[in-house]
Structure formats: C-alpha cells, structure tokens
C-alpha cells in the first residue's frame, strides 16, 4: 500500500495504521525504517475500502513525533508499507542510499543535479527515501548519516540528517572497507561491495576452464622481461594499469627487427611512435612497474570500421520485479576510437554505435550480427556469475569485450562502477533505464518492488528479523 507519513500529536498513539494493511489487534509491534527497528504501539484506523490508495493518493499513516525523531523518519516522500506474515512487524520504505566518495566539498545539490538523473524514474515506481552521503559523514553509533536527501515534491536534493538505509548502492571505492563491514553488521546491505583489479579478475576468470578461450595471453609486469616474452610470442603487446579505468595509463609496444616501437597513450593527445632498443625498453618497463601494478597483454588486432578500431561494452545489471536478482543485459554499445587514437574510450574522442551496425560495417556479411550479440550476452553473463561466486555482492557491471579482425570474441575487462555515456546519443530512454535500474534493484533488495508490489524474491529482499 502507498502511504504518506503524517506527524501525530504528543498525546496520540505511536502509530495509526490503515486497516487494510494491519489486520491484527492493537498493541506492540516492531516498526522498521531503513536499517533501524524499534518497538511501537499500533492502533488501527479504518479507511474507505473503495479508494485506490495509489502513489498519487496515498493513505495516511500517523506517527508520533518522538518516533519520527528516533527513526530520523523523513515525511517528504511517499512510501510503501508492508507487514510481515506473522502480523507482528511493519516496515515503512524503501530507504535507499548512494554511497559517494570522501570528498565532501564535491557532494552538494548542484553536483547531483549535474549528474544524469537517476532517482526520478526509480522514485516514480517505488517511492521511498533516496539519500546520498559520504563515508565521512556516517555515524555508526547513532545509526545516522548527514548528507543529501531527494525531495520529490521540489525535485531537488537538499541537506539533512538521514537514517541509515537498508540497502546502499556503492558509487565510489574511495570509502573505507572497514565502514562497509560495520554497515553490514547493522543490517545495511551494500552492493558493489568490492572492486577487483584487472589482474585479479584475470586470475578469477582463468580458473573457469570454459572461459579461457576468451582471455588474451596476459602477465603481471614485474621487471619488464614478462613483456619481452609476450613480444617474442605475439609481436606486439598492450600495457595497462591493473587499477585504473577509462583508458588511462596505456602503452602499446611492437617488436621491430632490431628495436621496439612504443606508443605512449598516457597523455591526452594522440601519441607518436618512439623507437627503443631492448635495454632501454626493459628500463622503461621496469620503471613503469615500480609506479603501480601493470598488466602486459597480447595486443589484439581489433576489428575496424572506417579504419578505426572498436570494442564492445555490455551493460549487465540485476533485474527488478519479476526475476529480480538475475543478471540481464540492459544494452550493448560499441565504442569506435577517435581519429588518431588506438584507445576507444568516449572520453578520448571515441563515439558510440550499435553492435549490429558495427558488425555489419566491419565484417560485411562474414559475421552474423544477431549471433554475435547472443555470444556477447552469453560471455558477459558468464563473467558476472564467475565474479559473484567469489562471495562479493554486485548489482551491475560494464563488461568490455572486443572482436578481432577474424571475428573472434575476446574479454577485455569488467568495470564495477561503469559509465555509459555512449548511450546518450544512441537512445536517451535506454540511457535513463540503465541509470535507474540499480536503484530499482536496490528497492527489491529492501523488499519493495516497483508500483507498490512487495518484492520478496529468492536471494533478494531482506528477511524479517524481529
């Protein structure tokens, strides 16, 4: 049932609940809001049974002021109300959070307004409180946070004291892992719980015998000799930081007759080739390995369109509503490198196009676009299932793959907090769906599905613990 929270009087009961939700007698119950549960006395108020009580016309739940203070209960949103099967517990929700990074001065209403809209489509389907906060502003002792809450009436973010959400979508990995563990102990479920490095992902996927044909020959760079061995086998390699994304820090090395050519893509401008002798190359690579963990990988001869290479990003997200929690592919984009670049990132001048368009243009009938799409989805789904078997908790991935010139599909990397800017120009409605899906999934984890339907799917919504 859709409800609005109305503050009661100081002399009134703790809680006045509509009769269609509460069928038990008046008395003591457990009331949950976000991560906190308190004891409360409930009384029943009859309602017009012919009313719809939808999101536009919610039923009123009257809550005593002291209970509002104890729970940090916000009265701005429209909520859903659910009761346990035993009739001894009620929950007002969902209460969902976005965990941001530690740079508090970045996170204000103007910052969130500049982001592509995530909350409005999700709120329209689930209702509830959406809040965003930095790990620096969380009080585990008070079970509260100070941050930004979404005011649906004003359609804006504003500062306030927030309850700890029952489910949190992690949007930054600059937060302390110890905080995540403390939140979990307080019954706060944080998904996107861990970001494996590229090397760790490679090691995990290498254990899957059926997945090995999709993995390029890869080594962890230590003293530079690893790259020389791969150069002997394949002629050219790519070096990339194991802990960075968006195409940062990449170098290409190609073996010539008596020397090596290096393209250094660490700068924003298109690189120019530089020749190195063997010892100079080893010195460069060993110095590189001392700066941060680097992978050395066989350079793939990527399929090209109009002379430019392209790769593939499959948007893999957990579903909501029916089939909540299962992995599905929300969309696939191909990213065509900008002029003069070998990296395909949109931020480096690349542009997006549909997979079928890229395959048809690059292979001219030698590769079936429909079958290629099926293979992409199958391989991307296997990456998700292999990574979730590690015991970590994920809600979405951006799975990067690539076709070589022969049409062989290869795995590139898995991004835990991916961007999908290419979809802005391809399909704005699909882009909005991609952005809001993790929050709708979070609502299902909290026990509140879209459009007022309680979601209690296997492995999804939190069980009652009262």
RODO-2510 file (C-alpha; in nm, 4 decimals, decimal comma):
residues 466
     n   res          X          Y          Z
     1     x     0,0000     0,0000     0,0000
     2     x     0,1188     0,3522    -0,0823
     3     x     0,1308     0,5762     0,2233
     4     x     0,2307     0,9216     0,3371
     5     x     0,3702     0,9847     0,6860
     6     x     0,1845     1,2441     0,8918
     7     x     0,3206     1,3646     1,2294
     8     x     0,0789     1,2901     1,5108
     9     x     0,0129     1,4759     1,8348
    10     x     0,2138     1,4339     2,1548
    11     x    -0,0862     1,2801     2,3291
    12     x    -0,1673     1,0394     2,0464
    13     x    -0,0588     0,6765     1,9911
    14     x     0,2784     0,5780     1,8463
    15     x     0,1303     0,4649     1,5205
    16     x    -0,2075     0,4813     1,3486
    17     x    -0,2144     0,2348     1,0595
    18     x    -0,4797     0,1835     0,7890
    19     x    -0,6972    -0,1250     0,8443
    20     x    -0,6284    -0,2862     0,5005
    21     x    -0,2618    -0,3295     0,5994
    22     x    -0,2978    -0,4135     0,9678
    23     x    -0,5438    -0,6930     1,0371
    24     x    -0,4217    -0,7824     1,3849
    25     x    -0,5274    -0,6315     1,7156
    26     x    -0,3892    -0,3065     1,8525
    27     x    -0,0762    -0,3481     2,0602
    28     x     0,3028    -0,3743     2,0499
    29     x     0,4775    -0,4338     1,7165
    30     x     0,8234    -0,3945     1,5643
    31     x     0,8466    -0,0975     1,3274
    32     x     1,1297    -0,0897     1,0744
    33     x     1,2517     0,2103     0,8788
    34     x     1,5782     0,1769     0,6908
    35     x     1,8305    -0,0178     0,8985
    36     x     1,6650     0,0574     1,2338
    37     x     1,3859    -0,1333     1,4098
    38     x     1,2027    -0,0019     1,7180
    39     x     0,9129    -0,1180     1,9304
    40     x     0,5909     0,0785     1,8880
    41     x     0,2248     0,0653     1,9887
    42     x    -0,0068     0,0437     1,6906
    43     x    -0,3709     0,1425     1,6617
    44     x    -0,5931     0,0747     1,3620
    45     x    -0,7791     0,3348     1,1618
    46     x    -1,0499     0,2311     0,9148
    47     x    -1,0257     0,3503     0,5565
    48     x    -1,2592     0,3683     0,2628
    49     x    -1,2071     0,0245     0,1063
    50     x    -1,3196     0,1545    -0,2351
    51     x    -1,0294     0,4018    -0,2514
    52     x    -0,7313     0,3140    -0,4714
    53     x    -0,4565     0,4357    -0,2341
    54     x    -0,2068     0,4697    -0,5176
    55     x     0,1067     0,6821    -0,5283
    56     x    -0,0921     0,9909    -0,6208
    57     x    -0,3484     0,9279    -0,3448
    58     x    -0,1613     0,7581    -0,0587
    59     x    -0,3202     0,6510     0,2680
    60     x    -0,2060     0,8439     0,5737
    61     x    -0,0034     0,6750     0,8477
    62     x     0,0082     0,8910     1,1609
    63     x     0,3368     0,8675     1,3538
    64     x     0,4114     1,0128     1,6985
    65     x     0,6767     1,2935     1,6962
    66     x     0,9116     1,1031     1,9312
    67     x     0,9073     0,8062     1,6923
    68     x     0,9842     1,0333     1,3992
    69     x     1,2897     1,1635     1,5870
    70     x     1,4119     0,8177     1,6933
    71     x     1,3931     0,6808     1,3400
    72     x     1,5045     1,0000     1,1578
    73     x     1,1826     0,9412     0,9673
    74     x     1,1506     1,1815     0,6753
    75     x     0,8000     1,2926     0,5861
    76     x     0,8722     1,4317     0,2373
    77     x     0,8392     1,1167     0,0225
    78     x     0,5509     0,8847    -0,0492
    79     x     0,6343     0,5374     0,0843
    80     x     0,5171     0,1814     0,0665
    81     x     0,4044    -0,0040     0,3783
    82     x     0,4380    -0,3776     0,4259
    83     x     0,3609    -0,6132     0,7108
    84     x     0,5172    -0,9477     0,7997
    85     x     0,3273    -1,2710     0,7560
    86     x     0,3079    -1,3098     1,1343
    87     x     0,1432    -0,9715     1,1756
    88     x     0,3924    -0,8568     1,4367
    89     x     0,6073    -0,6277     1,2225
    90     x     0,5608    -0,3311     0,9907
    91     x     0,8083    -0,1616     0,7607
    92     x     0,7952     0,1824     0,6001
    93     x     1,0156     0,2016     0,2931
    94     x     1,2126     0,1709     0,0872
    95     x     1,5033     0,3676     0,2350
    96     x     1,7879     0,3545    -0,0178
    97     x     2,1301     0,5158    -0,0283
    98     x     2,4042     0,6182    -0,2679
    99     x     2,7465     0,5899    -0,1043
   100     x     2,9683     0,8589    -0,2529
   101     x     3,3388     0,9316    -0,2145
   102     x     3,5124     1,1065     0,0783
   103     x     3,5455     1,4500    -0,0856
   104     x     3,2615     1,6205     0,0946
   105     x     3,3036     1,9538    -0,0848
   106     x     3,2162     1,7834    -0,4155
   107     x     2,8844     1,6488    -0,2993
   108     x     2,6094     1,9052    -0,2913
   109     x     2,2761     1,9577    -0,4606
   110     x     2,4388     2,1229    -0,7617
   111     x     2,6710     1,8230    -0,8068
   112     x     2,3826     1,5754    -0,8113
   113     x     2,1781     1,7959    -1,0428
   114     x     2,4650     1,7853    -1,2919
   115     x     2,4590     1,4067    -1,2876
   116     x     2,2250     1,2366    -1,5342
   117     x     1,9004     1,1827    -1,3474
   118     x     1,8927     0,8512    -1,1613
   119     x     1,6361     0,8965    -0,8905
   120     x     1,3230     1,0380    -1,0540
   121     x     1,2372     0,7296    -1,2671
   122     x     1,3062     0,4953    -0,9744
   123     x     1,1092     0,7051    -0,7256
   124     x     0,8118     0,7099    -0,9627
   125     x     0,7964     0,3297    -0,9388
   126     x     0,8995     0,2581    -0,5796
   127     x     0,8501     0,5734    -0,3761
   128     x     1,0591     0,5925    -0,0603
   129     x     1,3552     0,7909     0,0648
   130     x     1,6620     0,8255    -0,1563
   131     x     1,9695     0,9693     0,0075
   132     x     2,3347     1,0259    -0,0813
   133     x     2,6203     1,0592     0,1632
   134     x     2,9955     1,0472     0,2048
   135     x     3,1577     0,7826     0,4259
   136     x     3,2999     1,0663     0,6362
   137     x     2,9507     1,1685     0,7416
   138     x     2,8262     0,8338     0,8726
   139     x     2,7723     0,7778     1,2454
   140     x     2,7534     0,4057     1,3117
   141     x     2,6807     0,4710     1,6811
   142     x     2,3806     0,6956     1,6047
   143     x     2,2822     0,4831     1,3039
   144     x     2,2518     0,8012     1,1006
   145     x     2,4294     0,9990     0,8324
   146     x     2,4466     1,3616     0,7286
   147     x     2,4101     1,4161     0,3592
   148     x     2,1656     1,4834     0,0797
   149     x     1,8103     1,3603     0,0539
   150     x     1,5919     1,3712    -0,2521
   151     x     1,2807     1,5859    -0,2092
   152     x     1,0339     1,4561    -0,4714
   153     x     0,7941     1,7499    -0,4390
   154     x     1,0664     2,0048    -0,5173
   155     x     1,2542     1,7561    -0,7410
   156     x     1,5819     1,8578    -0,5828
   157     x     1,8463     1,7353    -0,3393
   158     x     1,8900     1,9086    -0,0046
   159     x     2,0954     1,8570     0,3078
   160     x     1,9633     1,6849     0,6177
   161     x     2,0142     1,4190     0,8817
   162     x     1,9420     1,0806     0,7285
   163     x     1,8570     0,7356     0,8581
   164     x     2,0941     0,4581     0,7644
   165     x     1,9379     0,2976     0,4547
   166     x     1,8564    -0,0705     0,4464
   167     x     2,0269    -0,1012     0,1042
   168     x     2,3138     0,1084    -0,0331
   169     x     2,4350     0,1363    -0,3928
   170     x     2,8087     0,1971    -0,3694
   171     x     2,9113     0,4666    -0,6166
   172     x     3,2735     0,5121    -0,5086
   173     x     3,5582     0,2875    -0,3969
   174     x     3,7334     0,5660    -0,2077
   175     x     3,5480     0,4656     0,1081
   176     x     3,6998     0,2654     0,3926
   177     x     3,6378    -0,1103     0,3658
   178     x     3,6027    -0,1183     0,7461
   179     x     3,3000     0,1131     0,7156
   180     x     3,1363    -0,1293     0,4726
   181     x     3,1841    -0,4123     0,7226
   182     x     3,0339    -0,2014     1,0031
   183     x     2,7341    -0,1129     0,7877
   184     x     2,6806    -0,4795     0,7050
   185     x     2,6784    -0,5619     1,0769
   186     x     2,3989    -0,3043     1,1182
   187     x     2,1868    -0,4880     0,8562
   188     x     2,2768    -0,2401     0,5811
   189     x     2,3306    -0,4273     0,2563
   190     x     2,5950    -0,2573     0,0405
   191     x     2,6156    -0,3849    -0,3143
   192     x     2,9111    -0,3292    -0,5448
   193     x     3,0989    -0,4411    -0,2368
   194     x     3,4465    -0,4834    -0,3847
   195     x     3,6465    -0,3815    -0,6902
   196     x     3,8926    -0,6425    -0,8079
   197     x     4,1943    -0,5228    -1,0032
   198     x     4,2279    -0,6226    -1,3680
   199     x     4,4872    -0,8826    -1,2707
   200     x     4,2638    -1,0290    -1,0005
   201     x     3,9744    -1,0519    -1,2469
   202     x     4,2031    -1,2272    -1,4965
   203     x     4,3068    -1,4797    -1,2308
   204     x     3,9434    -1,5456    -1,1301
   205     x     3,8307    -1,5990    -1,4897
   206     x     4,1342    -1,8142    -1,5680
   207     x     4,0028    -2,0723    -1,3223
   208     x     3,6948    -2,1176    -1,5420
   209     x     3,8114    -2,3721    -1,7990
   210     x     3,5309    -2,2895    -2,0426
   211     x     3,6131    -1,9179    -2,0280
   212     x     3,9848    -1,9456    -2,1046
   213     x     3,9419    -1,9248    -2,4870
   214     x     3,8155    -1,5661    -2,4394
   215     x     4,1199    -1,4496    -2,2372
   216     x     4,4161    -1,2902    -2,4198
   217     x     4,7645    -1,4039    -2,3142
   218     x     4,8338    -1,1898    -2,0041
   219     x     5,1086    -1,1455    -1,7421
   220     x     5,1665    -0,9190    -1,4441
   221     x     5,4526    -0,6804    -1,5191
   222     x     5,7376    -0,7113    -1,2664
   223     x     6,0796    -0,6367    -1,4176
   224     x     5,9947    -0,5932    -1,7871
   225     x     6,1017    -0,9384    -1,9028
   226     x     5,7387    -1,0538    -1,8996
   227     x     5,6674    -0,8080    -2,1807
   228     x     5,9674    -0,9305    -2,3789
   229     x     5,8421    -1,2889    -2,3584
   230     x     5,4974    -1,1862    -2,4841
   231     x     5,6572    -0,9774    -2,7588
   232     x     5,8510    -1,2848    -2,8725
   233     x     5,5275    -1,4849    -2,8946
   234     x     5,2910    -1,2254    -3,0381
   235     x     5,4940    -0,9360    -3,1824
   236     x     5,3004    -0,6616    -3,0035
   237     x     5,1599    -0,6040    -2,6536
   238     x     4,9489    -0,3577    -2,4609
   239     x     5,0481    -0,2379    -2,1146
   240     x     4,7728    -0,1078    -1,8878
   241     x     4,7441    -0,0258    -1,5167
   242     x     4,5728    -0,3007    -1,3211
   243     x     4,3933    -0,0462    -1,1015
   244     x     4,2821     0,2296    -1,3419
   245     x     3,9935     0,2681    -1,5866
   246     x     3,8778     0,4902    -1,8759
   247     x     4,1843     0,4073    -2,0863
   248     x     4,4295     0,5832    -1,8544
   249     x     4,7978     0,4882    -1,8408
   250     x     4,8033     0,2660    -2,1523
   251     x     5,1094     0,1987    -2,3687
   252     x     5,1479    -0,0107    -2,6849
   253     x     5,4740    -0,1851    -2,7730
   254     x     5,5555    -0,3510    -3,1072
   255     x     5,8649    -0,5568    -3,1904
   256     x     6,0595    -0,4494    -3,4981
   257     x     6,3689    -0,6202    -3,6488
   258     x     6,6267    -0,4897    -3,4007
   259     x     6,4221    -0,2464    -3,1942
   260     x     6,0827    -0,1809    -3,0383
   261     x     5,8253     0,0892    -3,1127
   262     x     5,6353     0,2387    -2,8182
   263     x     5,3104     0,4363    -2,8397
   264     x     5,2570     0,6096    -2,5053
   265     x     4,8856     0,6882    -2,4582
   266     x     4,9250     0,8336    -2,1102
   267     x     4,8816     1,1844    -2,2484
   268     x     4,5543     1,3280    -2,3789
   269     x     4,6876     1,3983    -2,7305
   270     x     4,7202     1,1218    -2,9932
   271     x     5,0630     0,9590    -2,9397
   272     x     5,3580     0,9441    -3,1779
   273     x     5,5718     0,6278    -3,2067
   274     x     5,9114     0,6267    -3,0317
   275     x     6,1851     0,3696    -3,1045
   276     x     6,3591     0,1841    -2,8170
   277     x     6,6444    -0,0652    -2,8061
   278     x     6,5989    -0,3751    -2,5908
   279     x     6,7783    -0,2497    -2,2779
   280     x     6,6105     0,0915    -2,2936
   281     x     6,2714    -0,0804    -2,3211
   282     x     6,3430    -0,3033    -2,0203
   283     x     6,4455     0,0062    -1,8227
   284     x     6,1211     0,1835    -1,9247
   285     x     5,9034    -0,1142    -1,8319
   286     x     6,0720    -0,1894    -1,5002
   287     x     6,0319     0,1766    -1,4050
   288     x     5,6674     0,1575    -1,5079
   289     x     5,6112    -0,1479    -1,2859
   290     x     5,7511     0,0423    -0,9868
   291     x     5,4929     0,3199    -1,0231
   292     x     5,1847     0,0948    -0,9946
   293     x     5,0694    -0,2597    -1,0855
   294     x     5,0704    -0,3032    -1,4640
   295     x     4,9362    -0,5791    -1,6856
   296     x     5,1147    -0,6861    -2,0001
   297     x     4,8787    -0,8389    -2,2531
   298     x     4,8859    -0,9613    -2,6089
   299     x     4,7739    -0,6748    -2,8324
   300     x     4,4650    -0,7777    -3,0222
   301     x     4,4215    -0,6721    -3,3821
   302     x     4,0769    -0,5248    -3,3264
   303     x     3,8114    -0,5225    -3,5937
   304     x     3,7944    -0,1845    -3,7647
   305     x     3,5269     0,0366    -3,9079
   306     x     3,6366     0,3128    -4,1413
   307     x     3,9948     0,2378    -4,0411
   308     x     3,9316     0,2894    -3,6672
   309     x     3,9230     0,0075    -3,4084
   310     x     3,6170    -0,0517    -3,1925
   311     x     3,5338    -0,2520    -2,8831
   312     x     3,2110    -0,3575    -2,7104
   313     x     3,0561    -0,2708    -2,3740
   314     x     2,7753    -0,4930    -2,2477
   315     x     2,5698    -0,3380    -1,9678
   316     x     2,4969    -0,6211    -1,7245
   317     x     2,2536    -0,5452    -1,4403
   318     x     2,0483    -0,7361    -1,1903
   319     x     1,6788    -0,7236    -1,2681
   320     x     1,3892    -0,5991    -1,0571
   321     x     1,0249    -0,7004    -1,0302
   322     x     0,9671    -1,0481    -1,1727
   323     x     1,3014    -1,2219    -1,1990
   324     x     1,4599    -0,9779    -0,9556
   325     x     1,8215    -1,0540    -0,8840
   326     x     1,9039    -1,2408    -1,2065
   327     x     2,1622    -1,0971    -1,4447
   328     x     2,0381    -0,9498    -1,7693
   329     x     2,1871    -0,7356    -2,0446
   330     x     2,0239    -0,3918    -2,0470
   331     x     2,2120    -0,2686    -2,3529
   332     x     2,5201    -0,3096    -2,5720
   333     x     2,7220    -0,0277    -2,7240
   334     x     3,0277    -0,0329    -2,9450
   335     x     3,2887     0,2367    -2,8988
   336     x     3,4760     0,3487    -3,2090
   337     x     3,8162     0,5101    -3,1478
   338     x     3,8598     0,8766    -3,2299
   339     x     4,0810     0,9862    -3,5144
   340     x     4,4467     0,9122    -3,4380
   341     x     4,3714     0,7097    -3,1239
   342     x     4,4099     0,3390    -3,0526
   343     x     4,2030     0,3505    -2,7321
   344     x     3,8272     0,3507    -2,7840
   345     x     3,7076     0,5414    -2,4771
   346     x     3,4395     0,8044    -2,5345
   347     x     3,6413     1,0386    -2,3102
   348     x     3,9290     1,0140    -2,5634
   349     x     3,7237     1,1250    -2,8614
   350     x     3,5543     0,7943    -2,9374
   351     x     3,1929     0,7665    -3,0467
   352     x     2,9233     0,5087    -2,9811
   353     x     2,7300     0,2926    -3,2252
   354     x     2,5106    -0,0150    -3,2052
   355     x     2,6683    -0,3608    -3,2127
   356     x     2,4739    -0,4748    -3,5186
   357     x     2,5798    -0,1625    -3,7064
   358     x     2,9464    -0,2143    -3,6151
   359     x     2,9485    -0,5849    -3,7042
   360     x     2,7710    -0,5301    -4,0348
   361     x     3,0099    -0,2492    -4,1303
   362     x     3,3299    -0,4201    -4,0187
   363     x     3,2662    -0,7721    -4,1468
   364     x     3,0412    -0,7109    -4,4499
   365     x     2,8360    -1,0275    -4,4055
   366     x     3,1213    -1,2514    -4,2839
   367     x     2,9808    -1,2382    -3,9280
   368     x     2,6151    -1,2694    -3,8268
   369     x     2,5242    -0,9648    -3,6109
   370     x     2,2390    -1,1480    -3,4338
   371     x     2,4530    -1,4495    -3,3431
   372     x     2,7357    -1,2176    -3,2370
   373     x     2,5006    -1,0385    -2,9993
   374     x     2,3920    -1,3713    -2,8464
   375     x     2,7550    -1,4655    -2,7904
   376     x     2,8353    -1,1276    -2,6340
   377     x     2,5465    -1,1620    -2,3861
   378     x     2,6420    -1,5220    -2,3043
   379     x     3,0086    -1,4366    -2,2406
   380     x     2,9223    -1,1243    -2,0378
   381     x     2,6770    -1,3225    -1,8230
   382     x     2,9455    -1,5816    -1,7512
   383     x     3,1811    -1,3062    -1,6313
   384     x     2,9129    -1,1860    -1,3877
   385     x     2,8462    -1,5330    -1,2479
   386     x     3,2185    -1,6118    -1,2132
   387     x     3,2791    -1,2889    -1,0219
   388     x     2,9789    -1,3287    -0,7933
   389     x     3,0988    -1,6791    -0,6998
   390     x     3,3803    -1,5068    -0,5100
   391     x     3,1232    -1,4120    -0,2450
   392     x     3,1141    -1,0405    -0,3234
   393     x     2,7869    -0,8531    -0,3771
   394     x     2,7315    -0,6842    -0,7145
   395     x     2,4433    -0,5050    -0,8824
   396     x     2,5902    -0,4118    -1,2207
   397     x     2,8939    -0,4474    -1,4447
   398     x     3,0185    -0,2883    -1,7615
   399     x     3,1753    -0,5870    -1,9419
   400     x     3,4248    -0,4791    -2,2065
   401     x     3,4819    -0,7228    -2,4944
   402     x     3,6338    -0,6957    -2,8401
   403     x     3,6210    -0,8668    -3,1784
   404     x     3,9471    -0,9199    -3,3619
   405     x     3,9697    -0,8986    -3,7421
   406     x     3,8859    -1,2673    -3,7787
   407     x     3,5673    -1,2270    -3,5732
   408     x     3,6993    -1,3976    -3,2558
   409     x     3,5496    -1,2504    -2,9379
   410     x     3,7852    -1,1586    -2,6511
   411     x     3,7359    -1,0442    -2,2926
   412     x     3,8978    -0,7091    -2,2066
   413     x     3,7852    -0,6087    -1,8551
   414     x     3,4961    -0,5880    -1,6083
   415     x     3,4043    -0,2468    -1,4656
   416     x     3,2215    -0,2411    -1,1291
   417     x     3,1162     0,1253    -1,1430
   418     x     3,0937     0,1778    -1,5184
   419     x     2,9871     0,4785    -1,7225
   420     x     2,7506     0,4552    -2,0163
   421     x     2,7821     0,7956    -2,1822
   422     x     2,7684     0,6469    -2,5312
   423     x     2,4006     0,5635    -2,4849
   424     x     2,3143     0,9326    -2,4511
   425     x     2,3471     0,9718    -2,8269
   426     x     2,2146     0,6253    -2,9130
   427     x     1,8948     0,6080    -2,7110
   428     x     1,8223     0,8561    -2,4333
   429     x     1,5359     0,6460    -2,2927
   430     x     1,7581     0,3385    -2,2703
   431     x     2,0248     0,5521    -2,1007
   432     x     1,7716     0,6586    -1,8365
   433     x     1,6703     0,2954    -1,7838
   434     x     2,0338     0,1908    -1,7376
   435     x     2,0884     0,4622    -1,4764
   436     x     1,7758     0,3856    -1,2736
   437     x     1,7903     0,0032    -1,2819
   438     x     2,0397    -0,0332    -0,9906
   439     x     1,8114     0,1766    -0,7689
   440     x     1,5089    -0,0319    -0,8660
   441     x     1,7100    -0,3423    -0,7857
   442     x     1,8010    -0,1835    -0,4510
   443     x     1,4291    -0,1353    -0,3839
   444     x     1,3720    -0,5053    -0,4452
   445     x     1,6562    -0,5940    -0,2081
   446     x     1,4876    -0,3775     0,0535
   447     x     1,1619    -0,5700    -0,0006
   448     x     0,9730    -0,3093    -0,2042
   449     x     0,9173    -0,3743    -0,5714
   450     x     0,8010    -0,1282    -0,8380
   451     x     0,4472     0,0102    -0,8474
   452     x     0,3551    -0,0861    -0,4947
   453     x     0,4210    -0,4592    -0,5303
   454     x     0,6209    -0,6084    -0,2471
   455     x     0,9196    -0,7977    -0,3861
   456     x     1,0404    -1,0945    -0,1848
   457     x     1,2369    -1,2869    -0,4464
   458     x     1,4836    -1,5574    -0,3590
   459     x     1,8151    -1,4092    -0,2505
   460     x     1,6661    -1,0627    -0,2785
   461     x     1,4650    -0,8857    -0,0128
   462     x     1,5842    -0,8833     0,3447
   463     x     1,4069    -1,1339     0,5699
   464     x     1,2225    -1,0233     0,8783
   465     x     1,4459    -1,0482     1,1827
   466     x     1,2217    -0,9260     1,4644
***
